[in-house]
Amino acid sequence: MAYRMRGRYLQRIRKRWFEQYPLCVECQKQGRVTLATELDHIIALTNGGKDFHEDSGTNRQGLCTDCHLRKSAKDKGITYKHRIGADGWPEE
């Protein structure tokens, strides 16, 4: 199994990243403004992507929790189901 970065070094990378890029990139594509809370690997480690200590920033993006959950599910081949609101319509 490949080394996965954790601890203080990762927290410094996350802090610097979110200071420079505070918004979720997927929400921005949809015209929404949402704070990024997850530092995501664009190409997942399970799909051969590089970890943060190997990539110099090319395999990173900030995502909100909802976008991160959807992307992670897609990376694993899981179909993400939309939440259904009280009115019976899917929520964004």
Contact map, one row per residue, 1 for C-alpha under 8 A:
11100000000000000000000000000000000000000000000000000000000000000000000000000000000000000000
11110000000000000000000000000000000000000000000000000000000000000000000000000000000000000000
11111000000000000000000000000000000000000000000000000000000000000000000000000000000000000000
01111100000000000000000000000000000000000000000000100000000000000000000000000000000000000000
00111110110000000000000000000000000000000000000000111000000000000000000000000000000000000000
00011111111000000000000000000000000000000000000000000000000000000000000000000000000000000000
00001111111000000000000000000000000000000000000000000000000000000000000000000000000000000000
00000111111100000000000000000000000000000000000000000000000000000000000000000000000000000000
00001111111110000000000000000000000000000000000000000000000000000000000000000000000000000000
00001111111111000000000000000000000000000000000000010000000000000000000000000000000000000000
00000111111111100000000000000000000000000000000000000000000000000000000000000000000000000000
00000001111111110000000000000000000000000000000000000000000000000000000000000000000000000000
00000000111111111000000000000000000000000000000000000000000000000000000000000000000000000000
00000000011111111100000000000000000000100000000000000000000000000000000000000000000000000000
00000000001111111110000000000000000000000000000000000000000000000000000000000000000000000000
00000000000111111111000000000000000000000000000000000000000000000000000000000000000000000000
00000000000011111111110000000000000000000000000000000000000001000000000000000000000000000000
00000000000001111111111000000000000100000000000000000000000001000000000000000000000000000000
00000000000000111111110000000000000000000000000000000000000000000000000000000000000000000000
00000000000000011111110000000000000000000000000000000000000000000000000000000000000000000000
00000000000000001111111000000000000000000000000000000000000001000000000000000000000000000000
00000000000000001111111100000000001100000000000000000000000001000000000000000000000000000000
00000000000000000100111110110000111100000000000000000000000001110000000000000000000000000000
00000000000000000000011111110000111110000000000000000000000011110000000000000000000000000000
00000000000000000000001111111000000100000000000000000000000011100000000000000000000000000000
00000000000000000000000111111100000000000000000000000000000000100010000000000000000000000000
00000000000000000000001111111111110000000000000000000000000000110010000000000000000000000000
00000000000000000000001111111111110000000000000000000000000000000000000000000000000000000000
00000000000000000000000011111111000000000000000000000000000000000000000000000000000000000000
00000000000000000000000001111111000000000000000000000000000000000000000000000000000000000000
00000000000000000000000000111111100000000000000000000000000000000000000000000000000000000000
00000000000000000000000000111111110000000000000000000000000000000000000000000000000000000000
00000000000000000000001100110011111000000000000000000000000000000000000000000000000000000000
00000000000000000000001100110001111100000000000000000000000000010000000000000000000000000000
00000000000000000000011100000000111110000000000000000000000000110000000000000000000000000000
00000000000000000100011110000000011111100000000000000000000001111000000000000000000000000000
00000000000000000000000100000000001111100000000000000000000001111000000000000000000000000000
00000000000000000000000000000000000111110000000000000000000001111001000000000000000000000000
00000000000001000000000000000000000111111000000000000000000111100000000000000000000000000000
00000000000000000000000000000000000001111100000000000000000111100001000000000000000000000000
00000000000000000000000000000000000000111111100011110000001110000000000000000000000000000000
00000000000000000000000000000000000000011111000010000000001110000000000000000000000000000000
00000000000000000000000000000000000000001111101111000000001000000000000000000000000000000000
00000000000000000000000000000000000000001111111111000000000000000000000000100000000000000000
00000000000000000000000000000000000000001011111111100000000000000000000000000000000000000000
00000000000000000000000000000000000000000001111110000000000000000000000000000000000000000000
00000000000000000000000000000000000000000011111110000000000000000000000000100000000000000000
00000000000000000000000000000000000000000011111111000000000000000000000000000000000000000000
00000000000000000000000000000000000000001111111111100000001000000000000000000000000000000000
00000000000000000000000000000000000000001011100111110110001000000000000000000000000000000000
00011000000000000000000000000000000000001000100011111110001000000000000000000000000000000000
00001000010000000000000000000000000000001000000001111111101100000000000000000000000000000000
00001000000000000000000000000000000000000000000000111111000000000000000000000000000000000000
00000000000000000000000000000000000000000000000001111111000000000000000000000000000000000000
00000000000000000000000000000000000000000000000001111111111000000000000000000000000000000000
00000000000000000000000000000000000000000000000000011111111000000000000000000000000000000000
00000000000000000000000000000000000000000000000000010011111100000000000000000000000000000000
00000000000000000000000000000000000000000000000000000011111100000000000000000000000000000000
00000000000000000000000000000000000000001110000011110011111110000000000000000000000000000000
00000000000000000000000000000000000000111100000000010000111111000000000000000000000000000000
00000000000000000000000110000000000000111100000000000000001111100000000000000000000000000000
00000000000000001100111110000000000111110000000000000000000111110000000000000000000000000000
00000000000000000000001111100000001111110000000000000000000011111011000000000000000000000000
00000000000000000000001100100000011111000000000000000000000001111111000000000000000000000000
00000000000000000000000000000000000111000000000000000000000000111111100000000000000000000000
00000000000000000000000000000000000000000000000000000000000000011111110000000000000000000000
00000000000000000000000001100000000000000000000000000000000000111111111000000000000000000000
00000000000000000000000000000000000001010000000000000000000000111111111100000000000000000000
00000000000000000000000000000000000000000000000000000000000000001111111110000000000000000000
00000000000000000000000000000000000000000000000000000000000000000111111111000001000000000000
00000000000000000000000000000000000000000000000000000000000000000011111111100000000000000000
00000000000000000000000000000000000000000000000000000000000000000001111111110000000000000000
00000000000000000000000000000000000000000000000000000000000000000000111111111111000000000000
00000000000000000000000000000000000000000000000000000000000000000000011111111111000000000000
00000000000000000000000000000000000000000001001000000000000000000000001111111100000000000000
00000000000000000000000000000000000000000000000000000000000000000000000111111100000000000000
00000000000000000000000000000000000000000000000000000000000000000000000011111110000000000000
00000000000000000000000000000000000000000000000000000000000000000000000011111111000000000000
00000000000000000000000000000000000000000000000000000000000000000000000011001111100000000000
00000000000000000000000000000000000000000000000000000000000000000000010011000111110000000000
00000000000000000000000000000000000000000000000000000000000000000000000000000011111000000000
00000000000000000000000000000000000000000000000000000000000000000000000000000001111100000111
00000000000000000000000000000000000000000000000000000000000000000000000000000000111110000111
00000000000000000000000000000000000000000000000000000000000000000000000000000000011111111110
00000000000000000000000000000000000000000000000000000000000000000000000000000000001111111110
00000000000000000000000000000000000000000000000000000000000000000000000000000000000111111000
00000000000000000000000000000000000000000000000000000000000000000000000000000000000111111000
00000000000000000000000000000000000000000000000000000000000000000000000000000000000111111100
00000000000000000000000000000000000000000000000000000000000000000000000000000000000111111110
00000000000000000000000000000000000000000000000000000000000000000000000000000000011110011111
00000000000000000000000000000000000000000000000000000000000000000000000000000000011110001111
00000000000000000000000000000000000000000000000000000000000000000000000000000000011000000111
